[in-house]
Amino acid sequence: MTSSPPPYPDGHQLLADHIVVVTAAAGTGIGFATAQRAAEEGATVVLSDHHPRRLDEAAQTLADRTGHRPLAVVCDVTQEADVQRLLDTAVSEHGRVDVMVNNAGLGGTTDLVDMTDQQWSSVLDVTLNGTFRCTRAALRHMTSRQAGVIVNNASVLGWRAQAGQAHYAAAKAGVMALTRCAAIEAAPHGVRVNAVAPSLATHPFLTKTTSEALLSELTEREAFGRGAEPWEVANVIIFLASTYSSYLTGEIVSVSSQHP
């Protein structure tokens, strides 16, 4: 049985007066959905992506939908200088960063026996090392202020096995471990660090990069008979960024209806 997505939610000012930075926010996936939901919840948003044209288009789309054009900063999370410039620019423009959403990730499907060192390293560098770089930069800013929230984008593949996903699964499992350790270090400074672990979020980029057969198989595993809308994942990120989750840190929240 396939269910329909629920109605798109109204904003409730959960992030009013918050400065929210979202990486990999261009396009039609979880990153842009998170940026839009944050803006709808009252936040001042900073968009980041390593595709300049797509980033500019995303900023304009958000302006058209919300009435406010966000600051947009080109950033390749594999480059430390870019990450530093992203945080420095956000702080220079808005005075602080309250929420850092680390959404950047790189996937691909290759069996381990055929996987090259370059394929392995590329996925790990964007997905795990990039999250590390952004988390470190955000923590350096937030711990000095004794306030802030970091939300990382992990995946159910950090827990579950799937053929052809050794590099991505290893990276996402690393994001989970990074989240837990960072949370313990950050707690004495009033900073919370959590992660979401989506299973299947359906958007145009996914349908272009994943075979129809695999998408059908993954969809069949979902109890709702459909993948999540990107904004359904974004809603959980917004919850983790808000004071509604004030006692959560070091948690990995599954956003999934998958069954074995």
DONU-904305 format. One line per field, with one value per residue: x, y, z of N, C-alpha, C in turn; residue in one letter. Coordinates in nm, 2 decimals. Example, Ala and Ser with C-alpha at 12.3 -4.5 7.8 and 13.67 -1.06 7.14 Angstrom:
<atoms>
nc1: 1.32/1.28
nc2: -0.57/-0.22
nc3: 0.78/0.71
cac1: 1.23/1.37
cac2: -0.45/-0.11
cac3: 0.78/0.71
cc1: 1.32/1.29
cc2: -0.33/0.00
cc3: 0.78/0.79
rest: A/S
</atoms>
This chain:
<atoms>
nc1: 0.08/0.06/0.11/0.01/0.20/0.19/0.01/0.19/0.37/0.29/0.48/0.61/0.77/0.99/1.26/1.31/1.49/1.73/2.05/2.12/2.32/2.35/2.50/2.57/2.33/2.21/2.01/1.76/1.73/1.76/1.91/1.84/1.57/1.58/1.69/1.48/1.27/1.39/1.40/1.12/1.06/1.14/1.41/1.73/1.89/2.19/2.31/2.51/2.72/2.91/2.87/2.86/2.67/2.43/2.40/2.34/2.10/1.95/1.95/1.80/1.56/1.48/1.45/1.23/1.03/1.02/1.05/1.29/1.62/1.88/2.21/2.46/2.72/2.99/3.13/3.35/3.36/3.57/3.79/3.98/4.02/3.80/3.59/3.65/3.62/3.35/3.23/3.35/3.25/2.97/2.96/3.07/2.88/2.64/2.69/2.70/2.68/2.42/2.31/2.44/2.41/2.52/2.51/2.64/2.74/2.86/2.78/2.74/2.76/2.93/3.07/3.27/3.50/3.56/3.61/3.79/4.08/4.06/3.78/3.69/3.82/3.72/3.45/3.47/3.61/3.44/3.20/3.25/3.50/3.45/3.23/3.35/3.53/3.36/3.21/3.42/3.49/3.25/3.22/3.44/3.36/3.11/3.16/3.30/3.11/2.94/2.71/2.49/2.40/2.46/2.37/2.40/2.40/2.34/2.29/2.07/2.23/2.45/2.40/2.29/2.34/2.42/2.46/2.73/2.77/2.98/3.17/3.02/2.85/3.04/3.14/2.91/2.86/3.09/3.02/2.82/2.96/3.14/2.95/2.85/3.09/3.17/2.95/2.98/3.21/3.13/2.92/2.98/3.01/2.77/2.67/2.50/2.50/2.37/2.24/2.06/1.93/1.84/1.64/1.52/1.49/1.31/1.39/1.45/1.73/1.81/1.67/1.79/2.04/2.02/1.93/1.62/1.53/1.66/1.56/1.29/1.31/1.41/1.20/1.00/1.07/0.99/0.76/0.55/0.53/0.65/0.91/1.05/0.95/1.18/1.14/1.02/1.23/1.38/1.21/1.26/1.53/1.50/1.36/1.56/1.73/1.60/1.48/1.30/1.42/1.59/1.72/1.85/2.14/2.42/2.27/2.14/1.90/1.67/1.52/1.29/1.09/1.15/1.14/1.26
nc2: -0.12/0.22/0.53/0.87/1.17/1.38/1.70/1.99/2.15/2.43/2.71/2.77/2.94/2.82/2.86/3.13/3.43/3.29/3.21/3.02/2.79/2.61/2.34/2.21/2.30/2.36/2.28/2.01/1.86/1.73/1.93/2.19/2.18/2.18/2.44/2.60/2.52/2.61/2.89/2.93/2.88/3.11/3.16/3.32/3.25/3.09/2.99/2.73/2.58/2.38/2.43/2.70/2.82/2.67/2.72/3.00/2.99/2.85/3.03/3.24/3.11/3.05/3.31/3.39/3.23/3.29/3.56/3.67/3.70/3.48/3.49/3.36/3.13/3.01/2.69/2.43/2.14/1.98/2.14/2.30/2.58/2.68/2.61/2.75/3.01/3.01/3.00/3.23/3.42/3.40/3.47/3.73/3.86/3.82/3.81/3.59/3.23/3.02/2.77/2.49/2.30/2.02/1.89/1.81/1.55/1.26/1.01/0.70/0.39/0.10/-0.21/-0.36/-0.51/-0.40/-0.14/0.16/0.32/0.59/0.63/0.54/0.72/0.97/0.97/0.94/1.17/1.39/1.32/1.22/1.34/1.61/1.67/1.65/1.87/2.09/2.06/2.09/2.36/2.49/2.43/2.56/2.82/2.81/2.71/2.90/3.09/2.96/2.84/2.69/2.48/2.18/1.99/1.69/1.51/1.19/0.84/0.56/0.36/0.37/0.19/-0.03/-0.29/-0.26/-0.37/-0.26/-0.02/0.02/0.23/0.46/0.38/0.33/0.59/0.72/0.58/0.67/0.94/0.92/0.82/1.04/1.24/1.15/1.16/1.43/1.55/1.48/1.62/1.88/1.93/2.04/2.30/2.41/2.34/2.15/1.84/1.66/1.40/1.32/1.02/0.94/0.71/0.67/0.93/1.10/1.26/1.47/1.45/1.21/1.02/1.05/0.94/0.69/0.36/0.25/0.00/-0.04/0.17/0.10/-0.13/-0.04/0.13/-0.05/-0.15/0.03/0.11/0.29/0.27/0.45/0.68/0.93/1.27/1.53/1.75/1.63/1.50/1.72/1.85/1.70/1.77/2.04/2.02/1.91/2.12/2.31/2.44/2.26/2.02/2.03/1.86/1.67/1.52/1.40/1.21/0.99/1.02/0.82/0.87/0.72/0.46/0.21/-0.15/-0.47
nc3: 0.00/-0.09/0.06/0.06/0.07/0.37/0.42/0.33/0.59/0.80/0.91/1.24/1.37/1.50/1.48/1.51/1.49/1.47/1.33/1.06/0.90/0.60/0.44/0.11/-0.02/-0.26/-0.54/-0.54/-0.31/0.03/0.15/0.04/0.10/0.38/0.42/0.32/0.50/0.74/0.69/0.67/0.93/1.06/1.06/0.98/0.69/0.57/0.27/0.13/-0.11/-0.35/-0.62/-0.81/-0.99/-0.95/-0.68/-0.68/-0.82/-0.63/-0.42/-0.53/-0.58/-0.32/-0.23/-0.39/-0.28/-0.01/0.02/0.11/0.02/0.07/0.22/0.02/-0.01/-0.18/-0.13/-0.10/0.07/0.10/0.11/0.34/0.36/0.23/0.40/0.63/0.52/0.47/0.74/0.85/0.68/0.72/0.99/0.98/0.83/0.97/1.24/1.41/1.42/1.48/1.42/1.26/0.98/0.85/0.56/0.33/0.11/-0.07/-0.30/-0.47/-0.66/-0.63/-0.64/-0.39/-0.47/-0.71/-0.66/-0.68/-0.52/-0.55/-0.58/-0.33/-0.16/-0.25/-0.18/0.10/0.16/0.10/0.24/0.50/0.59/0.52/0.68/0.92/0.90/0.88/1.12/1.31/1.25/1.31/1.58/1.70/1.68/1.81/2.07/2.20/2.23/2.40/2.31/2.07/1.79/1.61/1.33/1.18/0.86/0.84/0.76/0.71/0.62/0.76/0.96/0.83/0.59/0.24/-0.09/-0.29/-0.16/0.01/0.05/0.10/0.31/0.50/0.54/0.63/0.87/1.00/1.03/1.21/1.44/1.47/1.53/1.78/1.95/1.92/2.04/2.31/2.37/2.32/2.49/2.76/2.69/2.62/2.37/2.13/1.95/1.70/1.48/1.17/1.02/0.73/0.53/0.26/0.06/-0.17/-0.47/-0.76/-0.83/-0.72/-0.87/-1.11/-1.06/-0.96/-1.03/-1.18/-1.10/-0.85/-0.71/-0.70/-0.55/-0.30/-0.23/-0.19/0.06/0.23/0.48/0.43/0.17/0.00/-0.08/0.15/0.14/0.07/0.24/0.46/0.59/0.64/0.83/1.06/1.10/1.15/1.39/1.55/1.55/1.69/2.01/2.10/2.11/2.33/2.52/2.38/2.27/2.09/1.96/1.71/1.48/1.33/1.02/0.88/0.73/0.70/0.68/0.78
cac1: 0.00/0.13/0.04/0.04/0.27/0.09/0.01/0.31/0.34/0.31/0.59/0.57/0.87/1.07/1.40/1.30/1.61/1.84/2.13/2.13/2.41/2.32/2.59/2.51/2.19/2.16/1.94/1.62/1.73/1.74/1.98/1.75/1.44/1.61/1.71/1.35/1.20/1.45/1.35/0.98/1.05/1.19/1.56/1.81/1.96/2.31/2.32/2.64/2.73/3.03/2.82/2.82/2.54/2.32/2.38/2.28/1.96/1.88/1.92/1.69/1.43/1.44/1.40/1.10/0.94/1.01/1.06/1.42/1.73/1.98/2.35/2.51/2.87/3.04/3.22/3.39/3.39/3.70/3.89/3.97/4.01/3.66/3.51/3.68/3.56/3.20/3.20/3.39/3.15/2.84/2.98/3.09/2.75/2.52/2.74/2.72/2.61/2.34/2.29/2.52/2.35/2.62/2.44/2.72/2.77/2.88/2.75/2.78/2.73/3.04/3.11/3.40/3.61/3.59/3.62/3.93/4.12/4.00/3.63/3.68/3.87/3.64/3.33/3.51/3.66/3.33/3.09/3.30/3.60/3.38/3.15/3.45/3.59/3.25/3.18/3.53/3.48/3.14/3.25/3.53/3.28/3.00/3.20/3.34/2.99/2.87/2.57/2.49/2.35/2.51/2.30/2.47/2.32/2.40/2.21/2.05/2.34/2.55/2.36/2.25/2.43/2.36/2.56/2.77/2.77/3.08/3.24/2.92/2.81/3.15/3.15/2.80/2.89/3.18/2.95/2.75/3.06/3.18/2.85/2.85/3.21/3.16/2.85/3.04/3.31/3.06/2.81/3.01/3.01/2.63/2.65/2.44/2.54/2.29/2.23/1.95/1.97/1.73/1.65/1.50/1.43/1.29/1.40/1.49/1.87/1.82/1.61/1.89/2.17/1.99/1.85/1.48/1.51/1.70/1.46/1.17/1.34/1.42/1.07/0.92/1.11/0.93/0.62/0.45/0.52/0.70/1.02/1.02/0.97/1.29/1.10/0.99/1.36/1.41/1.14/1.33/1.65/1.45/1.33/1.69/1.80/1.52/1.48/1.21/1.51/1.70/1.78/1.90/2.27/2.48/2.17/2.12/1.75/1.63/1.40/1.27/0.98/1.20/1.12/1.36
cac2: 0.00/0.34/0.64/1.00/1.26/1.47/1.84/2.07/2.22/2.58/2.75/2.80/3.03/2.74/2.91/3.27/3.50/3.20/3.22/2.88/2.76/2.47/2.30/2.14/2.35/2.39/2.16/1.98/1.76/1.76/2.06/2.30/2.17/2.23/2.58/2.66/2.50/2.70/3.02/2.94/2.88/3.23/3.18/3.39/3.13/3.11/2.88/2.70/2.46/2.40/2.46/2.84/2.85/2.61/2.79/3.12/2.96/2.81/3.15/3.31/3.03/3.08/3.45/3.40/3.16/3.34/3.71/3.71/3.63/3.44/3.49/3.24/3.13/2.89/2.62/2.29/2.10/1.91/2.24/2.37/2.73/2.71/2.59/2.86/3.12/3.00/3.04/3.36/3.51/3.40/3.55/3.87/3.92/3.81/3.83/3.46/3.11/2.95/2.63/2.44/2.18/1.96/1.81/1.77/1.41/1.21/0.87/0.62/0.25/0.02/-0.33/-0.33/-0.57/-0.31/0.00/0.21/0.40/0.72/0.63/0.53/0.84/1.08/0.96/0.96/1.31/1.48/1.28/1.21/1.45/1.73/1.69/1.68/2.01/2.18/2.05/2.16/2.51/2.54/2.41/2.66/2.94/2.80/2.68/3.03/3.16/2.88/2.82/2.65/2.34/2.12/1.87/1.62/1.42/1.05/0.76/0.43/0.27/0.36/0.07/-0.14/-0.32/-0.26/-0.40/-0.14/0.10/0.01/0.36/0.55/0.33/0.35/0.73/0.76/0.53/0.76/1.06/0.88/0.82/1.17/1.31/1.11/1.21/1.57/1.59/1.47/1.73/2.01/1.95/2.14/2.44/2.44/2.31/2.02/1.78/1.54/1.37/1.24/0.91/0.90/0.59/0.70/1.06/1.10/1.39/1.44/1.41/1.07/0.94/1.05/0.87/0.56/0.28/0.24/-0.12/-0.02/0.26/0.02/-0.23/0.04/0.18/-0.16/-0.18/0.14/0.07/0.38/0.24/0.56/0.75/1.05/1.39/1.59/1.83/1.54/1.48/1.86/1.88/1.64/1.85/2.16/1.98/1.89/2.25/2.39/2.42/2.14/1.90/2.08/1.76/1.57/1.55/1.27/1.11/0.97/1.00/0.76/0.92/0.60/0.37/0.08/-0.27/-0.57
cac3: 0.00/-0.10/0.12/0.01/0.17/0.44/0.37/0.37/0.72/0.82/1.00/1.38/1.43/1.58/1.47/1.50/1.53/1.45/1.20/1.02/0.78/0.55/0.33/0.00/-0.01/-0.39/-0.60/-0.49/-0.21/0.17/0.19/0.00/0.18/0.51/0.41/0.31/0.62/0.84/0.66/0.71/1.08/1.11/1.06/0.87/0.64/0.48/0.18/0.08/-0.21/-0.43/-0.75/-0.80/-1.06/-0.88/-0.55/-0.71/-0.85/-0.51/-0.34/-0.59/-0.55/-0.18/-0.22/-0.45/-0.20/0.13/0.03/0.16/-0.04/0.17/0.19/-0.05/-0.01/-0.24/-0.04/-0.12/0.21/0.10/0.12/0.47/0.34/0.19/0.52/0.71/0.46/0.49/0.87/0.86/0.60/0.79/1.12/0.95/0.78/1.07/1.38/1.47/1.37/1.58/1.38/1.14/0.92/0.76/0.47/0.21/0.10/-0.20/-0.31/-0.58/-0.64/-0.69/-0.56/-0.32/-0.54/-0.83/-0.62/-0.68/-0.41/-0.57/-0.55/-0.19/-0.10/-0.28/-0.10/0.24/0.18/0.11/0.33/0.64/0.62/0.50/0.80/1.03/0.88/0.91/1.26/1.38/1.24/1.39/1.73/1.74/1.70/1.91/2.21/2.26/2.26/2.49/2.26/1.93/1.75/1.49/1.29/1.07/0.78/0.82/0.67/0.77/0.57/0.87/1.04/0.75/0.47/0.10/-0.19/-0.37/-0.08/0.12/0.08/0.15/0.44/0.60/0.56/0.71/1.00/1.06/1.06/1.34/1.55/1.49/1.60/1.93/2.01/1.92/2.13/2.44/2.39/2.31/2.60/2.87/2.64/2.59/2.23/2.11/1.82/1.67/1.33/1.12/0.94/0.64/0.45/0.12/0.04/-0.32/-0.53/-0.90/-0.85/-0.69/-0.98/-1.22/-1.03/-0.91/-1.13/-1.15/-1.03/-0.72/-0.64/-0.67/-0.44/-0.18/-0.20/-0.13/0.20/0.32/0.53/0.37/0.02/-0.08/-0.01/0.22/0.07/0.13/0.35/0.58/0.65/0.68/0.95/1.17/1.12/1.22/1.53/1.62/1.56/1.78/2.15/2.13/2.13/2.41/2.60/2.29/2.21/2.05/1.91/1.56/1.47/1.20/0.95/0.80/0.76/0.65/0.76/0.74
cc1: 0.09/0.05/0.09/0.12/0.16/0.10/0.14/0.28/0.36/0.42/0.53/0.68/0.96/1.22/1.40/1.43/1.74/1.92/2.17/2.21/2.38/2.42/2.51/2.36/2.13/2.09/1.80/1.61/1.71/1.80/1.89/1.62/1.47/1.63/1.57/1.27/1.25/1.40/1.20/0.96/1.11/1.33/1.61/1.90/2.08/2.32/2.47/2.63/2.86/3.00/2.78/2.69/2.42/2.29/2.31/2.13/1.88/1.85/1.81/1.56/1.38/1.39/1.26/0.99/0.92/1.01/1.20/1.53/1.84/2.12/2.39/2.66/2.91/3.14/3.23/3.43/3.51/3.82/3.88/3.95/3.87/3.57/3.53/3.62/3.41/3.16/3.23/3.29/3.02/2.85/2.99/2.96/2.64/2.56/2.76/2.66/2.55/2.33/2.37/2.46/2.45/2.55/2.52/2.76/2.79/2.86/2.80/2.76/2.84/3.07/3.25/3.52/3.65/3.62/3.77/3.96/4.06/3.85/3.61/3.71/3.78/3.51/3.36/3.54/3.54/3.24/3.14/3.40/3.54/3.30/3.24/3.50/3.48/3.21/3.29/3.52/3.37/3.16/3.34/3.46/3.18/3.05/3.25/3.22/2.90/2.72/2.59/2.44/2.41/2.42/2.36/2.37/2.39/2.31/2.19/2.16/2.45/2.53/2.34/2.34/2.35/2.47/2.60/2.79/2.87/3.14/3.14/2.87/2.92/3.16/3.03/2.81/2.99/3.12/2.88/2.84/3.11/3.08/2.85/2.97/3.21/3.06/2.90/3.13/3.24/2.97/2.85/3.01/2.87/2.60/2.60/2.48/2.46/2.30/2.10/2.01/1.85/1.75/1.64/1.42/1.42/1.30/1.46/1.64/1.89/1.78/1.71/2.01/2.15/1.90/1.71/1.45/1.55/1.61/1.34/1.19/1.35/1.28/0.98/0.95/1.04/0.79/0.52/0.44/0.57/0.83/0.97/1.03/1.09/1.25/1.06/1.12/1.40/1.34/1.21/1.46/1.61/1.42/1.46/1.76/1.73/1.53/1.38/1.30/1.62/1.77/1.84/2.04/2.34/2.39/2.17/1.97/1.72/1.51/1.37/1.15/1.02/1.17/1.22/1.32
cc2: 0.13/0.46/0.77/1.09/1.35/1.61/1.90/2.15/2.37/2.60/2.79/2.88/2.95/2.79/3.06/3.33/3.41/3.23/3.07/2.87/2.62/2.45/2.22/2.17/2.38/2.26/2.14/1.88/1.81/1.89/2.18/2.30/2.21/2.38/2.65/2.64/2.59/2.84/3.04/2.93/3.01/3.26/3.27/3.28/3.17/2.98/2.85/2.58/2.48/2.42/2.61/2.87/2.79/2.68/2.93/3.10/2.92/2.94/3.23/3.24/3.05/3.22/3.46/3.33/3.22/3.50/3.76/3.63/3.60/3.48/3.36/3.24/3.00/2.82/2.47/2.24/2.01/2.00/2.31/2.52/2.77/2.71/2.71/2.99/3.12/3.05/3.18/3.46/3.52/3.49/3.70/3.94/3.93/3.81/3.70/3.35/3.03/2.80/2.60/2.31/2.13/1.85/1.75/1.62/1.37/1.06/0.81/0.47/0.17/-0.09/-0.31/-0.39/-0.48/-0.17/0.04/0.29/0.54/0.73/0.62/0.66/0.96/1.08/0.99/1.11/1.40/1.44/1.28/1.33/1.59/1.77/1.72/1.82/2.11/2.18/2.12/2.31/2.56/2.54/2.52/2.79/2.93/2.78/2.81/3.12/3.09/2.86/2.77/2.51/2.30/2.00/1.81/1.53/1.29/0.97/0.63/0.33/0.27/0.24/-0.05/-0.17/-0.31/-0.28/-0.27/-0.02/0.10/0.15/0.45/0.51/0.35/0.50/0.77/0.70/0.61/0.89/1.04/0.89/0.96/1.26/1.28/1.17/1.36/1.62/1.59/1.59/1.86/2.04/2.05/2.28/2.48/2.42/2.17/1.97/1.66/1.51/1.31/1.13/0.87/0.77/0.63/0.83/1.08/1.24/1.37/1.40/1.26/0.98/0.94/0.97/0.73/0.48/0.26/0.11/-0.11/0.07/0.19/-0.07/-0.15/0.09/0.07/-0.19/-0.08/0.10/0.16/0.36/0.36/0.61/0.87/1.17/1.46/1.68/1.75/1.52/1.62/1.89/1.82/1.72/1.98/2.13/1.97/2.03/2.34/2.36/2.31/2.02/1.94/1.98/1.65/1.61/1.41/1.17/1.11/0.93/0.94/0.83/0.82/0.53/0.23/-0.03/-0.37/-0.64
cc3: 0.00/-0.04/0.05/0.11/0.25/0.38/0.42/0.49/0.72/0.91/1.14/1.45/1.53/1.58/1.45/1.56/1.53/1.32/1.17/0.89/0.73/0.43/0.23/-0.01/-0.15/-0.44/-0.53/-0.38/-0.07/0.21/0.16/0.08/0.32/0.52/0.40/0.43/0.73/0.82/0.70/0.86/1.14/1.11/0.95/0.82/0.56/0.40/0.14/-0.01/-0.29/-0.58/-0.76/-0.87/-0.99/-0.75/-0.57/-0.74/-0.72/-0.42/-0.40/-0.57/-0.41/-0.16/-0.28/-0.36/-0.06/0.13/0.08/0.09/0.06/0.12/0.13/-0.06/-0.07/-0.15/-0.08/0.01/0.21/0.12/0.25/0.46/0.31/0.31/0.61/0.66/0.48/0.63/0.90/0.80/0.67/0.92/1.09/0.90/0.89/1.21/1.45/1.39/1.48/1.55/1.25/1.10/0.82/0.68/0.35/0.22/-0.05/-0.20/-0.43/-0.55/-0.71/-0.59/-0.51/-0.40/-0.66/-0.79/-0.62/-0.55/-0.43/-0.54/-0.40/-0.12/-0.13/-0.19/0.05/0.26/0.19/0.23/0.48/0.67/0.61/0.63/0.92/1.02/0.93/1.06/1.34/1.37/1.32/1.54/1.78/1.76/1.81/2.05/2.28/2.30/2.37/2.44/2.11/1.91/1.62/1.46/1.17/0.99/0.77/0.73/0.74/0.73/0.67/0.96/0.96/0.63/0.34/0.00/-0.27/-0.29/0.03/0.16/0.15/0.29/0.54/0.64/0.66/0.86/1.07/1.10/1.20/1.45/1.58/1.57/1.75/2.00/2.03/2.02/2.28/2.47/2.40/2.43/2.71/2.82/2.59/2.44/2.21/1.96/1.80/1.52/1.30/1.03/0.85/0.57/0.30/0.11/-0.12/-0.37/-0.67/-0.92/-0.82/-0.80/-1.10/-1.19/-0.98/-1.01/-1.08/-1.07/-0.88/-0.64/-0.61/-0.55/-0.30/-0.13/-0.14/0.01/0.29/0.36/0.47/0.22/-0.06/0.00/0.06/0.12/0.14/0.25/0.48/0.66/0.71/0.81/1.07/1.20/1.19/1.37/1.61/1.64/1.66/1.92/2.19/2.15/2.23/2.49/2.51/2.25/2.19/2.00/1.76/1.54/1.33/1.15/0.84/0.83/0.71/0.74/0.71/0.61
rest: M/T/S/S/P/P/P/Y/P/D/G/H/Q/L/L/A/D/H/I/V/V/V/T/A/A/A/G/T/G/I/G/F/A/T/A/Q/R/A/A/E/E/G/A/T/V/V/L/S/D/H/H/P/R/R/L/D/E/A/A/Q/T/L/A/D/R/T/G/H/R/P/L/A/V/V/C/D/V/T/Q/E/A/D/V/Q/R/L/L/D/T/A/V/S/E/H/G/R/V/D/V/M/V/N/N/A/G/L/G/G/T/T/D/L/V/D/M/T/D/Q/Q/W/S/S/V/L/D/V/T/L/N/G/T/F/R/C/T/R/A/A/L/R/H/M/T/S/R/Q/A/G/V/I/V/N/N/A/S/V/L/G/W/R/A/Q/A/G/Q/A/H/Y/A/A/A/K/A/G/V/M/A/L/T/R/C/A/A/I/E/A/A/P/H/G/V/R/V/N/A/V/A/P/S/L/A/T/H/P/F/L/T/K/T/T/S/E/A/L/L/S/E/L/T/E/R/E/A/F/G/R/G/A/E/P/W/E/V/A/N/V/I/I/F/L/A/S/T/Y/S/S/Y/L/T/G/E/I/V/S/V/S/S/Q/H/P
</atoms>
